[in-house]
Amino acid sequence: MAVTAEETISLLHRVPVFETLGDDDLIRVAEVSIPRTFAAGEVVFREGDESNTCYVVRTGHARAVREHHARTLTLANFGPGDIFGELAMFDHERRSATVQAIESMEAIAILSSDRRRLMQEHPDIAIKLLQAVSRRLRQTNERLARQSFSTVQSRVAGVLAQLVTAVVSEREDEPAVPSQDGGDPAADARGPKDILITSTQAELAQLAGSSRESASRFLAVLEREGIITQGRGKLTVHDPAALERYVY
């Protein structure tokens, strides 16, 4: 994977941790960034591994999971512009979760030694990282609270709504590239409001903290009502606003 310095700098501009840096500083970060590629299903690092690298997603998606008594709990999903593994910037503890590529993924890696030097030279990076860690912890706490007090339907609908928001945000960040035939036939077939979610029922169930069977039953309800259409390893949300009726 050949990634130019300009592409790396453009990516770093989208990461809240680095967005306050000037071009000269971003060039320094880009100089120590290492391009990495991961196949679908490939593990980036495992829970208990040494913490020596953080990653910024360029294309594709990954998820952070933890195993507990033969159950898998999904802690977070990462898409383009997201950073993960940043806890290694603050301590030498082992990895607290396993991160796995959901689909083919391109990322840039920054070694812990380079990250610590950057934080020493730019204290605002350390502040931004603490804010990012705090935000992720808050999101995890909110999800755990929903899993404790909400119904399966509410949790699954909430997860779908969050994934829809993430896809819409990625679309807004991407430059418009017109096709040679003047349109995107696949997009036209889906409709202007349709959102494609590339997650399996098992992955949605893990994010919602429910069994696959319970999540599947509710997804079938949404499909009968025309809110979604399911496919193999993916689903299309036709009416994102309708999901809010089930979130409480």
N, C-alpha and C positions, 0 to 999 in steps of 0.2 A: 504494500500500500504506500504510494508516494503521496505525501502531504506537504504542500508548500508552506513556507513561513506565513504567508498572507492568510492561508486557510486556517492555520492554527491560531493566529492572532484574532481573526474574525470569530472563531469559536470561543476563545477566551473572553471576548467582549460580551458574550451572552451569559457568562457564568457570574452570578452575583459576587462571588468571592474576589473576582479579578476586575469587575467592571469599573472600579474607581481608578484603576491604574492608567497612566498615560501610555502612549504608544511605545516610548523608549523602554519602559518597564515591561510592557507586554512582550516586546521583542526578546527581553532577557528570559522571560518565562518560556516563550516559544523555543528558545535555544536549548533549554534543558528538557523539553518535552519529547517523549519517545512514542512514535506511532505504534499502535498495537491492533491486531485484529483477532476476533473470537468467533468461532463457528456457533451456530444455534445449539444450545444445550451445553456449551463448553463452560467449565467453571473458571472464573477469573481468579478467585482465591477462596479458601475454605475456612470455616470457623476454626480457630485455634492456630492458623498459620501466623507466621511472623508478619508484623505490620511494617512494611518498608516502602510502600508505593500507594499513591492515590491516583484516581482515574477520572477523566472527563469524557463523557460519551459524545462521540461525533455523529454517528449514525447507528440506528438500531435501538434495542432496549435490553435491559437487564433487570434482575430482581434480587433483593437481599432476603435470605430465608434463614430460619433456625430450626433445628430438629429438637423435638422434645417428646420423649416416650412414644417413639414411632410415628409422631405427627409432625407435619411440616407447617410452620407458621411463616407466611410471607410478611416481611416487615416493611418493605418499600419497593417501588418500581422506579427505574431510572430511564430517562430518554435523552435525546440530544440536548446538550447544554448542562446536564446534571453532573454533579461531582459526587464520587463515593470513595470510601476508604480514607477520608480526610482525618479520621480520629488519630491516625498514625502521626499526624503533625504535632500532637500534644503529648503523647506518651509512647512507651515502648511495649505496651500490652499486646497480647495476641489478638487476632481478628475476632470480633464479637459476633460475626455472622458469615454465612457463605453467600457469595455473589455469583450468579450464573447468567450467562447470556440467554435471553428468551429467543432471540433470532440472531442472524448474522450481525455482528456489531463491530464498528470501528471506534477506537478511543485513542486518547493520548494519555501516557503515563508520566508521572512526575515523581522522582525518587525522594524519599524522606529527607536525605541530606540537603538536596536542593530546596525542598519546601521550607525547611527550618532556616536556611540562609535567607530565603525570600521574606520570611516572617520577621527576621531580625532587621532586615533592611527596610521593610515596609510594615510597621505595626498595624496599619489599617487592614492588611490581609488577615492578620490574626483575629482582629475584631469581627471581620466579615465571616470568617470560618466559625467562630463561636456563635454568631447569629444563625448560620446555616445549621449547625448541630442542634442549637436550641429549637429552631423551627421544626426540624425532623423529629426531635423528641416530643414536641408538642403534638405533632400529627400522629405519632405512634400512640400517645396517651389518649388522644381523641378517638382513634380507631378502637383501642381496647375498651374505652368506655362505651362506644356504640355496640361492640360485640357483647358487652355485659348486659346492656339495658334495652337494646333494640331487637326487633324480630329479624328473622332471616331475610324476609322480603325487604325490609328497610335497609339492611346491611348490603345486600347484593345490589339493590338499586343505587345506593350511595356509592359503591365501588364503581359501578358502570358510569355514573355521573362524573366521578373524578377522572376516569379514563377518557371520557368524551372531552372533558375540559383540557386534558393534556394533549390530545390529538389536535384539537382546535388551536391550541397555543403553538404547537409545532407547525401547523399550516401557516399561521400568521408570520412565523419567523422565516419561512422558506420563500425565496424569490419566485415570482411568477414566471413560469417557463411555458410559453404557448407551444402546443404540438403542431406538427407540420400539416396536419389535416384540419387545423382550426379548432380542435376540441379534444376532450378526453372521453371516449365512448364509455369507458367503465364508470367514470364519474357521472355521466349523463344517465346511465342505467340505474345508478343508485339513487339519484335525485340530489338536489342542492343541499338538503339538510342531513343527508345520511352520513354517518360516521362509522368507519370500519375499525373494529377493535380486534387486534390479533392476540387474543387470550383464550385458552381452553376453559372448559367448565371447571376443571380441577383448579386451575390458577385463580379463577374468579372466586371459587369457594374458599381457597386459602386466604385470599385478601379479605374476604368477608367474615372469616372465622366460622365457617359453617361446613357441614358435610357436603360432598359433591352431590349426593342424592337430593338434599334439601334445596341446594342452589339450582339443580337441574329442573326440579318441579316448578320453581318460581320463574325460571327462564322460559319454560314452556307456556306459562300463563302470559308472560310478556309477548311471546311470539303469537299466541292465539289472538291477542288484542292488536296485533300489527305494529307494536312498538319496536320490536327487533325481528331480525331474521338470523337464524343460526346456521353455521357451516362447520366444516371440519377445522377445528383449531382457531376459529374466528367467529365473530358475529357482527352484524350491521345494525346500528341503532338508527331507526327511521325517524323517531320522534323524541329527541333528547329531553325536551321540556316535560314530556309525560312521565319521565322517571321521577320527577320531583313529587309526584302524587304519592309515591310509595316511601319517601324518605321522611322520617319523623323521629 
